[in-house]
Amino acid sequence: MLRIHFTSEDLRRTRVAATIGVAAETYHSLEMLRNSRNSSLLDTWRLSVAGRLGPHSRALTSLLPVRGPGLDPLALTGDPPDMGQAMDNLLSTTGPRLRREFDGIDFRPEHVPWARRLRDGEREALQELADALGTWHRLAVKPFWGRGRSALVALSAHYADLVVEGGVDLLLRSLMVPGVRWRPPVLEAPYPRRTEVRLRGRGLDITPVVFSPHGVSFLWDPLDTARPPRLLVPALREPLADDGVTALDGGADPGMASLVGRTRAAALLATTRGCTTTEMAQRLGVSAAAASQHARVLRDTALITTTRRGGFALHLITPLGSALLKAQRFNQEGV
């Protein structure tokens, strides 16, 4: 049982965070792939990606523990929504942080030398790990990330609305996680071991996650005692399936380009899996200011929505935008 004790100051400082970051989600996806007893909402995803494991992912799978707690990728990569930034953060991780994260984990004996190289901060080893993280993300997470991120946005927005409606007390009473109970001033949740947590005025970051078991997870940073701990809660409400968007890899089709302009059509396509303004700019090959302008036009015409969470703007296609894309494909294919 996990018991989190709140003071009035803790309640005041508790907030909803948008994401643990795409790199942390990518690492946790491997844990979910290995443990099929976790959420059945990931069964379709497991069947789709199980065959994508290979030598390219060994640098990651070697770090899964035999038993007990594993790495905290959030501490190594931070929580940016952009994989490139997360990989840069990993490569610049400090020695004390690396030692703290790798010490005490029960790795398989044959993987201990590899983990030791990472613990010691070898640049080549860190680069190999970053490359493996990026590859696994591209193969197993990115094709599903539009629906996954939609679930994150929906739940974080719902939680934010609860705070506006009834304060943090209503939020804690409405987490919708089996076994979680708010008995003021203590939040109780099923946990592998009995753990008493006193927030001591730091508050709590409540963060939805896609690749999560049925219950909650609790993270805290021993090297930063001023930072609020995180309570991770599952965001999925329906099975995670492939976005099924093939046009992303081929660019905007001629019908879309003639309707809204080639660049803006590409911007709309980018939002089918969800994207930040920075990600849209990178995809279009334009400045962030130009991407923001394209997003504004699409938003003003109700083709996308924009949600601001955790310091970034997330753009997602609307049902109207999806219907427009489908209609264009229908007309182009002549079926």
C-alpha positions as CSV (number, residue, x, y, z in Angstrom):
1,M,0.0,0.0,0.0
2,L,1.2,3.5,-0.9
3,R,0.1,6.3,1.4
4,I,0.8,9.9,0.4
5,H,0.3,12.4,3.2
6,F,-0.8,15.9,2.2
7,T,-0.6,19.2,4.1
8,S,-2.6,22.3,3.0
9,E,0.6,23.5,1.3
10,D,1.0,20.2,-0.6
11,L,-2.6,20.6,-1.8
12,R,-1.9,24.1,-3.0
13,R,1.2,23.0,-4.9
14,T,-0.2,19.8,-6.5
15,R,-0.6,20.1,-10.2
16,V,-1.4,18.1,-13.3
17,A,1.6,17.5,-15.7
18,A,1.0,16.8,-19.3
19,T,3.5,14.0,-19.9
20,I,6.6,12.2,-18.5
21,G,8.2,12.7,-21.9
22,V,8.3,10.6,-25.0
23,A,11.7,9.0,-24.1
24,A,10.4,7.8,-20.7
25,E,7.3,6.5,-22.4
26,T,9.5,4.6,-24.9
27,Y,11.5,2.9,-22.2
28,H,8.4,2.0,-20.3
29,S,7.0,0.5,-23.4
30,L,9.7,-2.2,-23.2
31,E,8.6,-3.0,-19.7
32,M,5.0,-3.3,-20.8
33,L,6.0,-5.5,-23.8
34,R,7.8,-7.9,-21.5
35,N,5.0,-8.2,-18.9
36,S,1.9,-9.3,-20.7
37,R,0.0,-9.4,-17.4
38,N,-0.2,-5.6,-17.4
39,S,-3.0,-3.6,-19.0
40,S,-5.1,-5.5,-21.6
41,L,-5.5,-2.2,-23.4
42,L,-1.9,-2.8,-24.7
43,D,-2.6,-6.3,-26.1
44,T,-3.1,-5.1,-29.7
45,W,0.0,-3.0,-29.5
46,R,2.0,-5.9,-28.1
47,L,1.0,-8.2,-31.0
48,S,2.0,-5.5,-33.5
49,V,5.4,-4.7,-32.1
50,A,6.7,-7.9,-30.6
51,G,8.4,-8.9,-33.8
52,R,10.2,-5.5,-34.0
53,L,12.6,-6.4,-31.2
54,G,16.1,-7.1,-32.5
55,P,19.8,-6.3,-32.1
56,H,19.0,-2.6,-32.5
57,S,17.1,-2.7,-29.2
58,R,19.6,-4.8,-27.2
59,A,21.2,-1.7,-25.6
60,L,17.7,-1.0,-24.1
61,T,16.5,-4.5,-23.3
62,S,19.7,-5.3,-21.5
63,L,18.9,-2.7,-18.9
64,L,15.6,-4.3,-17.9
65,P,16.1,-5.7,-14.4
66,V,15.8,-9.3,-13.4
67,R,13.5,-8.3,-10.6
68,G,12.6,-5.2,-8.6
69,P,12.8,-1.6,-9.6
70,G,14.6,-0.6,-12.8
71,L,15.9,2.6,-14.3
72,D,14.0,5.9,-14.0
73,P,14.3,7.2,-17.6
74,L,12.7,10.5,-16.5
75,A,15.7,11.3,-14.4
76,L,18.1,10.5,-17.4
77,T,16.2,12.2,-20.2
78,G,13.8,14.7,-18.6
79,D,10.3,15.1,-19.9
80,P,10.4,16.9,-23.2
81,P,7.9,15.8,-25.9
82,D,10.6,15.9,-28.5
83,M,12.8,12.7,-28.8
84,G,15.8,14.7,-30.1
85,Q,15.9,16.9,-27.0
86,A,15.5,13.9,-24.8
87,M,18.5,12.2,-26.4
88,D,20.6,15.3,-26.0
89,N,19.6,15.3,-22.3
90,L,20.7,11.7,-21.9
91,L,24.1,12.4,-23.5
92,S,24.7,15.3,-21.1
93,T,23.7,13.4,-17.9
94,T,26.1,14.1,-15.1
95,G,28.2,11.5,-13.3
96,P,26.4,11.6,-9.9
97,R,23.0,11.2,-11.7
98,L,24.3,8.2,-13.7
99,R,25.7,6.5,-10.6
100,R,22.5,7.1,-8.7
101,E,20.3,5.6,-11.4
102,F,22.5,2.5,-12.2
103,D,23.6,1.5,-8.7
104,G,21.5,-1.1,-6.9
105,I,19.6,-2.4,-10.0
106,D,19.5,-6.2,-10.3
107,F,20.9,-6.6,-13.9
108,R,21.5,-10.0,-15.4
109,P,25.2,-11.0,-14.9
110,E,25.9,-10.9,-18.6
111,H,24.6,-7.3,-18.8
112,V,26.5,-5.9,-15.8
113,P,29.6,-4.8,-17.9
114,W,27.3,-2.9,-20.3
115,A,25.4,-1.2,-17.4
116,R,28.8,-0.4,-15.7
117,R,30.0,1.4,-18.9
118,L,26.8,3.5,-18.8
119,R,27.2,4.1,-15.1
120,D,30.7,5.4,-15.6
121,G,29.5,7.8,-18.3
122,E,31.3,6.4,-21.3
123,R,30.4,8.7,-24.2
124,E,30.2,5.8,-26.8
125,A,28.0,3.8,-24.5
126,L,25.6,6.7,-23.9
127,Q,25.4,7.4,-27.6
128,E,24.6,3.7,-28.3
129,L,21.9,3.8,-25.7
130,A,20.5,7.0,-27.2
131,D,20.5,5.5,-30.7
132,A,18.7,2.4,-29.4
133,L,16.1,4.6,-27.6
134,G,15.5,6.6,-30.8
135,T,15.2,3.4,-33.0
136,W,12.8,1.7,-30.6
137,H,10.7,4.9,-30.5
138,R,10.5,5.0,-34.3
139,L,9.6,1.3,-34.6
140,A,7.3,0.7,-31.7
141,V,6.0,4.0,-30.2
142,K,5.8,6.6,-33.0
143,P,3.2,4.7,-35.1
144,F,0.9,4.6,-32.1
145,W,1.8,8.0,-30.6
146,G,-1.1,10.0,-32.1
147,R,-3.7,8.0,-30.3
148,G,-1.5,7.7,-27.2
149,R,-0.9,11.4,-27.0
150,S,-4.6,12.1,-27.6
151,A,-5.3,10.0,-24.5
152,L,-2.7,12.0,-22.5
153,V,-4.2,15.3,-23.6
154,A,-7.8,14.2,-22.9
155,L,-7.0,12.9,-19.4
156,S,-4.8,15.9,-18.4
157,A,-7.4,18.3,-19.7
158,H,-10.1,16.4,-17.7
159,Y,-8.0,16.6,-14.6
160,A,-7.3,20.3,-15.1
161,D,-11.1,20.8,-15.4
162,L,-11.7,19.0,-12.1
163,V,-9.2,21.3,-10.4
164,V,-11.0,24.4,-11.7
165,E,-14.4,22.9,-10.7
166,G,-13.6,21.7,-7.3
167,G,-10.0,22.1,-6.5
168,V,-7.3,19.5,-5.9
169,D,-9.7,17.7,-3.4
170,L,-12.1,16.9,-6.3
171,L,-9.2,15.8,-8.5
172,L,-7.8,13.4,-5.9
173,R,-11.4,11.9,-5.4
174,S,-11.7,11.4,-9.2
175,L,-8.5,9.8,-10.4
176,M,-10.4,6.8,-11.8
177,V,-7.6,4.3,-11.0
178,P,-8.7,1.0,-9.4
179,G,-7.9,0.8,-5.7
180,V,-7.0,4.5,-5.3
181,R,-8.8,6.2,-2.5
182,W,-8.6,9.8,-1.2
183,R,-9.1,9.8,2.5
184,P,-8.1,13.4,3.5
185,P,-5.3,14.1,4.1
186,V,-4.0,10.8,2.7
187,L,-4.1,9.3,-0.8
188,E,-4.0,5.5,-0.8
189,A,-3.1,3.3,-3.7
190,P,-2.1,-0.4,-4.2
191,Y,1.6,-0.8,-4.2
192,P,4.1,-3.6,-4.1
193,R,5.3,-2.7,-0.6
194,R,4.0,-0.5,2.2
195,T,5.3,3.0,1.6
196,E,4.6,6.1,3.6
197,V,5.3,9.4,1.8
198,R,5.2,12.8,3.4
199,L,5.4,15.5,0.7
200,R,6.6,18.2,3.2
201,G,5.2,21.1,1.3
202,R,6.5,20.1,-2.2
203,G,3.1,19.1,-3.6
204,L,2.6,16.3,-6.1
205,D,2.8,16.2,-9.9
206,I,0.0,13.9,-11.2
207,T,1.0,12.8,-14.7
208,P,-0.9,10.6,-17.2
209,V,1.1,8.0,-19.0
210,V,0.3,5.7,-22.0
211,F,2.6,2.7,-21.2
212,S,1.5,2.0,-17.7
213,P,0.1,-1.0,-15.8
214,H,-3.4,-0.8,-14.4
215,G,-2.3,0.9,-11.2
216,V,-0.2,3.9,-10.3
217,S,3.5,4.4,-10.2
218,F,5.3,6.7,-7.8
219,L,8.6,8.5,-8.7
220,W,10.8,10.8,-6.7
221,D,14.2,12.3,-7.2
222,P,16.6,11.7,-4.3
223,L,19.1,14.2,-5.9
224,D,16.5,17.0,-6.0
225,T,14.6,17.0,-2.8
226,A,12.9,20.3,-3.7
227,R,11.2,18.8,-6.8
228,P,7.7,17.5,-6.3
229,P,7.4,13.7,-6.6
230,R,5.3,12.3,-9.5
231,L,2.3,10.0,-9.3
232,L,1.9,8.3,-12.7
233,V,-1.6,7.3,-13.6
234,P,-2.8,5.3,-16.7
235,A,-4.2,7.4,-19.5
236,L,-5.6,4.8,-21.9
237,R,-9.3,4.2,-21.9
238,E,-9.4,2.1,-25.1
239,P,-7.0,-0.3,-26.8
240,L,-3.9,1.3,-28.2
241,A,-3.8,0.7,-31.9
242,D,-1.7,1.9,-34.9
243,D,-2.7,5.3,-36.1
244,G,-3.2,3.9,-39.5
245,V,-1.9,7.0,-41.2
246,T,0.2,6.2,-44.3
247,A,0.1,9.6,-45.9
248,L,2.5,10.9,-43.3
249,D,5.4,9.2,-45.0
250,G,4.4,10.3,-48.5
251,G,3.6,14.0,-48.0
252,A,0.4,15.8,-48.7
253,D,-1.7,14.4,-51.6
254,P,-2.5,16.8,-54.5
255,G,-6.1,17.2,-53.5
256,M,-5.2,18.4,-50.1
257,A,-2.5,20.7,-51.5
258,S,-4.9,22.3,-53.9
259,L,-7.5,22.8,-51.2
260,V,-5.4,24.3,-48.4
261,G,-2.0,24.8,-49.9
262,R,0.9,22.3,-49.9
263,T,2.6,23.5,-46.7
264,R,-0.6,23.8,-44.8
265,A,-1.7,20.3,-46.0
266,A,1.6,18.9,-44.7
267,A,1.0,20.7,-41.4
268,L,-2.5,19.1,-41.1
269,L,-1.0,15.7,-41.9
270,A,1.6,16.2,-39.1
271,T,-1.2,16.7,-36.5
272,T,-2.8,13.3,-37.2
273,R,-0.3,11.8,-34.7
274,G,-0.1,14.9,-32.7
275,C,2.9,17.3,-32.8
276,T,4.3,20.3,-31.0
277,T,5.0,23.5,-32.8
278,T,8.7,22.6,-32.9
279,E,8.0,19.2,-34.4
280,M,5.7,20.8,-37.0
281,A,8.4,23.2,-37.9
282,Q,11.0,20.5,-38.3
283,R,8.6,18.4,-40.5
284,L,7.8,21.4,-42.7
285,G,11.3,22.8,-42.9
286,V,10.1,26.2,-41.7
287,S,10.7,28.4,-38.7
288,A,8.8,27.9,-35.4
289,A,7.0,31.2,-36.0
290,A,5.9,30.1,-39.5
291,A,4.7,26.7,-38.1
292,S,2.8,28.6,-35.4
293,Q,1.1,30.7,-38.1
294,H,0.1,27.6,-40.1
295,A,-1.3,26.0,-36.9
296,R,-3.3,29.2,-36.1
297,V,-5.0,29.1,-39.5
298,L,-5.8,25.3,-39.2
299,R,-7.1,26.0,-35.7
300,D,-9.3,28.9,-36.8
301,T,-10.9,26.7,-39.4
302,A,-11.6,24.0,-36.8
303,L,-9.3,21.4,-38.5
304,I,-7.0,21.1,-35.4
305,T,-7.1,21.8,-31.7
306,T,-4.2,23.2,-29.7
307,T,-3.7,22.4,-26.0
308,R,-1.1,24.1,-23.9
309,R,0.4,21.8,-21.3
310,G,3.7,21.8,-19.5
311,G,5.2,24.7,-21.4
312,F,4.5,23.5,-24.9
313,A,1.6,23.6,-27.4
314,L,0.3,20.3,-28.6
315,H,-1.6,20.3,-31.9
316,L,-4.1,17.5,-32.7
317,I,-6.3,17.0,-35.7
318,T,-10.1,17.3,-35.1
319,P,-12.8,15.0,-36.4
320,L,-13.4,17.6,-39.1
321,G,-9.8,17.6,-40.1
322,S,-9.7,13.8,-40.2
323,A,-12.9,13.7,-42.3
324,L,-11.2,16.1,-44.8
325,L,-8.2,13.8,-45.1
326,K,-10.4,10.7,-45.6
327,A,-12.5,12.5,-48.2
328,Q,-9.4,13.5,-50.1
329,R,-8.0,9.9,-50.0
330,F,-11.4,8.6,-51.1
331,N,-11.6,11.0,-54.1
332,Q,-8.0,10.3,-55.1
333,E,-8.3,6.5,-54.9
334,G,-11.7,6.6,-56.8
335,V,-13.4,4.1,-54.5
